[in-house]
Amino acid sequence: MDAIVSLAKRRGFIFQSSEIYGGLNGFFDYGPLGVELKKNIRDCWWNDMVRRRDDVVGIETSIIMHPKVWEASGHVAGFSDPLVDCKVSKQRYRADQLFFAPVIVEGKTVGYVSGLESENTVGDLQTAAESFKRKKAIQGALAPVAIRDMTEATPEEIPLIPSPATGEPGSLTAPRAFNMMFQTNVGAMTDASSVAYLRPETAQGMFVDFKNVVDTGRVKLPFGIAQIGKSFRNEITPRNFIFRSREFEQMEMEYFIHPDADWLACHEEWLKWCRDWLLSIGLPDTHLSLHEHPKAKLAFYSRRTVDIMFQYPFGVQELWGIAARSDYDLKQHQQFSGVPQTWFDEGTKQKVVPHVIEPAVGVDRILLAVLCAGYAEEDVKDEKGNVEKRTVLRLSPRIAPVKVAILPLLKNKEALVVRAKELHVKLKRRFAVFYDEAGAIGRRYRRQDEIGTPWCVTIDFETIEKDGTFTLRERDSMAQRRITEAELFTLLDEQVY
């Protein structure tokens, strides 16, 4: 993970926000390559989800909405994470990400160990238990640790569990609810009447505008409303780079279905669509898995929720959630606003409140996933036969920030440079391309490998003296072949869609 973070900074993908002032935890900026990669992910999703479907329309809703929206949705009362404080270090932890285990020797509990969630939480706490036993010089067989998170700690156990910050027991508080919405004020007055919130999700904007879309969009059930936009959550412990941050971008779609429709079949269809889409932008199937939420842990209004999980370097984590939300949201807004949120069924001549299937994913999490899946270091031979280390980012042509690099073989040969610049001008009318004439050709290839450029086109003497073809060099295999200008455009049209 450290190598990926380093590459992201070094090559201009992602920067810490406000870095010259020491940064601000949980906030990030996207550099020249990062903003292109992020835009490409958004564009692919929008094209496939909205433009290439006849049953989904798009909208864009405001970040700050009427505060009653969040009362109706339940966010004001219940959008919280369990918070644990360390009274000594003043550190704060999410209780469901802070784990502990009793140290049991010969069937007797002799103490407790704790630690933050990691890729190997059980192994880390087992090591901590062994260290505890050695330091206390306790004799006997140590039992394997049975870990739980702090939400499962009993009142009697909490004073005995050590803080990760100090290593000493007695300083951790019992878990309490912490509302994650950012609060602000609208207008000149700063009082209770002016309180508003930065949205913690984009979904509610689509529910609130459901009636507007039905009345103006000529839509029929089943149909979807899609949106891409920023959301804000005051996370207790932002971590794992851009995986969990306080400002992030979501791509969500609310798919409205008839109450009598086969919601389970529809849910399965969207689950398959989402997984197939992730494969289409280059995520390997071997890194993906499914996690079905146990019925006991589902929200009371949810019929089913399945997460598509991804194998990040820090563990398997949620990437994309697909939820069957029933008719809860529309009915809540109908109740709180007094405005009917119904659709007229021409068949039965009755008004119904549709149910919803919701695929919701974060742009930042997908971006991190493609960086993690694509990053590789390998030993290769240079043009002189010497072994060197190659860093390569295997990004799909659909989302790569730069599609093609145009490289004249020599920068001091005017004919090569002129032809290369002619090709560069033609290509950049339709594609993101990069012109580079500085350094040895092998070094230029390596620079493009590191930022994920799928192809390099070299303008050489065969181009200007013989048949006009170029050398096309493929990033992953490093194989080279001759290609005409027309064939190059055809290749890009087929691969970049």
N, C-alpha and C positions, 0 to 999 in steps of 0.2 A: 504493500500500500504506500509506503514511503516513496518508492520509485515513481509511482503514478502521480503522487502529489508534486514531486519534484519536477517531473516532466510537464505537468499542467502549468506550473509557474514559469519554468524555463522557456517554454515554447509559446507562451501567451494564450493558454486556454482559460485558466482560472487564477484570479488574484484574491488575496484577502482584502475585504472591503476596508477602506480608510487605513491602509497599511502604514502610511507615513506617520500616522498618529497612534500606532500600536495595534491597529485593527479593532474590530468589534465582533465579539464572539457570535457565531451563527449567521453572519452576513458575508456574502461573497460577490465579487465582480467578475464578469466574463470578458476576457481579452479578445483581440482580433480573431484568433482561431476559434476560441470558445463560443463567441457569439455567432459565428458561422455554423458551427456544429449544432448549437442549440436551435438556431433558426431552421436548419435542415430537418431536425427531428420534428419540430412543430409542423413544418410544411408537409412532411411525409404523412404525419398523423392526420392533418386537416384534409389533405387530398384524398387519402384512403377512407377516412371516416365520414367526410361530408361531401366533397365534390364528386367522388366516384360512386356514391350511393344515392338512390332516389328516395330513401326513407329517413334521411337525417338532414336537418338544417342547422345553421350556426347562428349564434348571437354573441354579443359582448356586453356584459353588464358592469355596473360601477363597483369599485372596490368598497366604497362606503355606502351602505344602504340604510333605510329607516331602521332604528334600533328594534322595532317590534318584529322585524324579520327574524332576528336572533332569539327573541323571546318565543316566537312561534316554533322555531326549529328545535328549541331546547338547548341552544348553545349558552345562553346567559346562565341558565340554572345548572347545566350539566356538562359543559365542554371543559373538562378538567382532567389533569393527570395527578396521580398520587405523589405527593412531595414529602421527602424526608430531609430534615436539617441536621447538620452537625453543629452543636452548640459551641464547640471549641474552635474549630477551623472556619466556621461560617460557610462551609461548602453546602451546596444543595444537590440532592440526588432524586432522580425519578425512582420511586419505590419499586416499580416493576422491573427496573434495570439494576437494582442493587441486591445482590444475592448473599445468602449466608448459609452456614451449615454447622450443626453441632459437631464437636470433636469427641468421638466416642471411642474409648479404650476399654477393652474387656467388658463391654456392655454398659459402661458408665460414662455419662456426659461430663467431660472435664473442662470444657470451655467452648468458645465459638470462634469461627473465622468468617470473614466477609470479603467481598470483592465485586467490582463492577462487571457487568455483562461483557463477555469477550468471545472470541472465536472458540475458545476452549475453557468455558467457565468451570465445568466440572473438574477438569485437570488442574486448573489454577487453584481452586479451593482445596483439592486433594493435596497439592504441594504445600499450601499454606497450613493445612492441618498437620502434615508431617513435620513442618518447621516448628509449629506450636508445640508439638509433642517433644521434640528435641530440646527446645529452649527451656521447657518446664521439667526436663529430665524425667518424664513419665514412662514407666515400664509397662510392657504389655502390648498386645496386638491392637493396631489401629483399624477401626472399621472403615469401609469405603464411605465417603461423604454422601449425604442425601441433601441436595441443595433445594432451597426455596427462595422466593423473592420476598422483599420486606412487606409486601401486602399480606403475606401469609404468616407473618410473625405474631405470636401471641403477646399480650401485654406483659407477661412474665419474662418472655425472651428478650424483648427490646432493650432493657438495660444491660443485658449480658453480651449483646452483639457489638463488636468493635467497629469504629468508624474507619472507612478506607483511608481517610485523610490522616488520622492520628495513630491508628492501630490499637487504640485503647477503647474499652467498653464504657458505656455510661453517658455518651454524648449525643447519641442519635435520638431524634424525636419519633413519635408515632406518626405513621403516614397521615397526611391531610390533603384535602382536595385543593388544587391550584388551578384556577381558570386561566386558560392559555390565550384568550383573546386580547389583542392590543386595544386599549381604550383611548379615545380621543374626544375632542369637543368640536362641534360644528357651530359656527357663528361667533359673534363678538362676546357673548356671555360664557362664563365657565361655571356652570351649575348643573344640577341633575337633569334639567330639561334639554341641555345641549349635548349630553353624552351620546356618543356613537362608537362604532367599532370598525377596525380594519377587518375585512372578511377573513375568516379562518378556512374557508373553502369556496369554490366557485359554484357549487351545486345549487345553493339556495337562490342565486340569481336566475337560474333556469326554471326553478319551480315558481318563483314570483312572476316571471314573464310567461308562464305557460299559457294563460288565457290570451295574452297579446299575440302569441305565435299562432294559436288555434284560430283566432279571429282574422288574422292577416295573411297567414302562410299557406292556406289551402292544403292543409295536412290532414291525413286520415290515419287512424290507428291501424297497425302499430307505427309509431314514428319516433324519431329522436331529436333532441336539442343538444347541440355540442357547444363547448366553450373552452378557450384557452386563456388563462389569465393568472395574475399574481395572487397569492394568498399569504397570510401572515399568522404565525403561531408563536407565542412567547414560550418556546420550549425551555424546560427546566435545565436540561443538559444537552445542548447541541453537540453533535459528535460525528465521527466518521466522515470528516471532510464535508462535502455537500449533501451527504445522504440525509442527515437530519439538521435542518437549518431553520432559522426564524422567518426568513423571507424566501419564498419558493414559488415555482410556477406549476400550475396544474393543467392537465388535459382531461376534461370530464365530459361524459355524455349521459343524458337521462333518456332512457328508451321507454316510452309510454305504451302500455299494452292494455287491452280490454280486461276487466276484472275476471271474465270467464275464460281468458286465453290460457294456454298451457305454459305457465310461467317458468316451470322447471326446464322444459325444452328450450325456451327462449334464453334462459340463463346459460344453459350448456352451449348454445350457439354462440353467444357473446364470449364465453370463456374460450372457445376454440378460436374465434376471430382474433381475440387479443393475443393469444399465444402465437398464432400464425403471423400476426403483424410484427411481433418481436423478432421472430425468425427472419422476416423479410428485411429488417434493418441490420441483420448481421449477428444477433445474439445467438450463441450456440445452444442447441437443444439440451446438451449435457449439463448446462448451467441452470436450467429451468426446472422447477418442480411446482407442485400444487399443494396448498394447505387449506383444508376445509375447516372453518371455524366450528368448534363443538356447539351443539344446540344450546347447551347451558350457558355459553358465553356470548351468544348472539344478542344484539339489541332487541328489545321487546317487539319492535315493529318489523324486524328483519326475518324473512323466511329462510334465507340462505346467503352465506358469504364465502367466497373462495378467493384466496390470494394466489397470484402467480409469484413464486419466490425465485430469487436469483442468488447464485453462489458468489457473493462478494469476497474479497480477501479477508474481511473481518467476520465472515460467517454468512449463513443463509438468511436472507432478510426479505421482507415484503417489497415487491416491485409494483404490482398492479392488483388492485382489489376490484372484484366483480360482485356486486351485492344486489340481492332481490329485496327492495325496500318497501314492498307493498304500496298502499295508498297513503301512508302516514304523512308525508310531507305536504301533499296537496290538501289533505283534509285539515292539517294544522293551520295552513295559511288561509284556507276557507273559513275556519272558525275564528281566527284572530283578526282577519281583515273584514269579514262579513261579505266578501265577494265570492260567488260560486266559482269553483275550480273544476268545471265539468266539461265533458265532451258529449255531444248529442249523437246517439246511436241511431242511424237511419233505419236499421233493421228492426229494432224493437221499439223505436220512437220514444226512447227513454234517455235521460241524462245520466251519465255514469262518471264516477271519479276513477281515472285510470290508475293502474299499478305501474311500478317503475323497476326496470333493471338498470343498474348504474355501474359502468366500467369507469374507474377513476385511477389516474396514474400521474406521477410527478415527472415533469420534463427533466429536472435535475437528477433524479434517480436513474432515469434511462440514460442520461448522458454519462453518469458515473459508471453505469453498467457496461456501456460500450467501450469506455476507456479501459476498464478492468479486463474485459474479455479480449480486447484487441491488443493489449500491451504484451510485448515479448522482447526478450533479449536472446541473441543467438550468435554463435561464432561463424563467421563467413570469411572467405578469402578475397583479398583485394585484387586489383588488376596485375599486381606483381607476385601474387601467390602467397602473400603474407596473411596470417590469420588475424582478424580483428573482430571486435565486438560490434554487432549491429543492433540498434534499438529500433523496433518497428511497431507501428500502430496499425493493426489490421482492421480498418474501418470499412464498412460497406460503402460502395460507390454512391449509394442513395444518400448517405448522410455525411460523407467525408467533407471537411471544410474546403479543401482544394481538390478538384476532380482530376486536373492534369497540370503537370509542370512542363513548361516549354523551355528547352535548354539548347542554345547554340553551342556546338562543340568547342569553338574557340571564340573569345570575345574580341580578338584583334583581327578577325577576318570579316570584313564588312558584309560580304555576300551572305555569310551564315547568319549574321545578326539581323540583317534586313529581312531575310526570309522568316526567321524565327519571330520577329516582331509582327510581320504580316499575319502569321498564323495565330499569334497571341491576340491580335485585335479581332480576328474573326471569331475565335472561340469565346472570348469574354463577353460577347453579345448575348450568349445563351448560357454559359457555364462559368463557375468560379474557377479561374485558372491562375497560374503564377508563373512569372517570367524570371529566370535566374541565369545570369551569365558569369557569376563570380566563383572562382575556384575550380579545382579539378572536377571532371565529370563524375568520378566516383564519390567525391565528397558531396556534390550536389544531390546525387541519388540518396545518400544517407540522410541528408537534411529533410528530404521529402518523405523518406520512410518513417522518420520520427514523428511527423505530423499527420501521417495516415493517407497521403496522396496515393491513389490507386495506380496511376500511370505517369510515367515520364516520357516525353517525346523529345528526342535529340535530333537537332538539325545538323547534319554532317555533310561531308563533301559529296557523298553519293546523292544527297538531296539536290544540290545545286549543279552537279556536273553530269548526272546520269538520268535517272528515271523520276526524280522528284519525290520519291518516297522518304519516309522518316523512320528512325529507329524507335520502336515502341518498347519500353521496358516496363514489365509488370512487377508491382511491388512485392507481392507475397512470394512468388517463385523466383523473382529476379531474372526471368527468362526474357529474351529480346527477340523481336522479329520486325520485318519491314512492313510498313503500312502506308496506304495512300491517305490523302486528306479526306476523301469521301468515306473511306472505311473508318477513319477515326471518328467522324461525326456519327456514323451509323452505330459504332460501338457505344458512344456516349448516350445516344438516344435509347439504346436498348438497356443500358445499365443504370442510367440516372433517370428515375421516374417518380 
